[in-house]
Amino acid sequence: MFLPLLINSVGEKKVCITEVDLENYPGLYLTNAEGNNTLSGVFAAYPKEMRQGGHNMLQSRVRERESYIAQ
């Protein structure tokens, strides 16, 4: 799931999950692999090799990743 994420909670309460200060840091992705009422966070690994690609070659595409999330 991509953020921000709005969740309907017990009663009329809602929970909003978001992220900030993402410059030079990977985004947070949420997964629900168990299929129950829990979410797990997953971070993208640090890029090891990048190449130009995407629409009109305007994006950097990650080809290989390191084993850590930030330098």
N, C-alpha and C positions, 0 to 999 in steps of 0.2 A: 504494500500500500504506500502511496506517496503522501507526503505531508503538505499542508495541514490536514488533520483528520479530526472530524467531529463525531463523537460517540454519544448515543442516547444511553443514559445510565438509569439507575433505579429511580422511580418516581418521575418527576419532571426535570431532573438535573441532567446536564450535558457536560461532557468532558472534551476539551479541545487540546490536541497534542500538536505542537509545531516545533520549529527549530530556528536558531538565529546564528549569526557570525559564522557563515559557511565558507568564507574566503580561505583558500588553501586548506580546506578540511572537507572530508567526505560527508555526503548527505546521510541521513538516517532513514532506513527503510524498515517498515514494520511487517512482520509475517504472522500468520496464524496457522502454523503447520499442524497443530493438534486438532483444529476444528472445534475448539471449545471457547471459553470466555477469556483467553489469555492472548497477549501479543508479545512477540520477541523482537528485539532490535537487531538489525544487521547493518554494518557499515561497509562501504566500498573500500577495498584495499587500495593503497597508494599506487599510482601508475608507474610502471617500470619502462614501458615503451609506448609512445603515442605517435600517430600518423594523421595527416590531414585526411578528412573524409566527409561524409554526410552530404547534405544538399549544397551544391555548388562548391564543394570542398572547403566549406567555411567553418567546420567544427574539427576539433582534435579528437580522434577516436583512440580509445585505449586498446592496445593490442596485447599487452602483458601487464600483470600486476605484481607488486611486492607482497610480502607476508605481513606487512604492518599497515596501519591506517593513516599515519601522519609522520612527517619528518620534523 
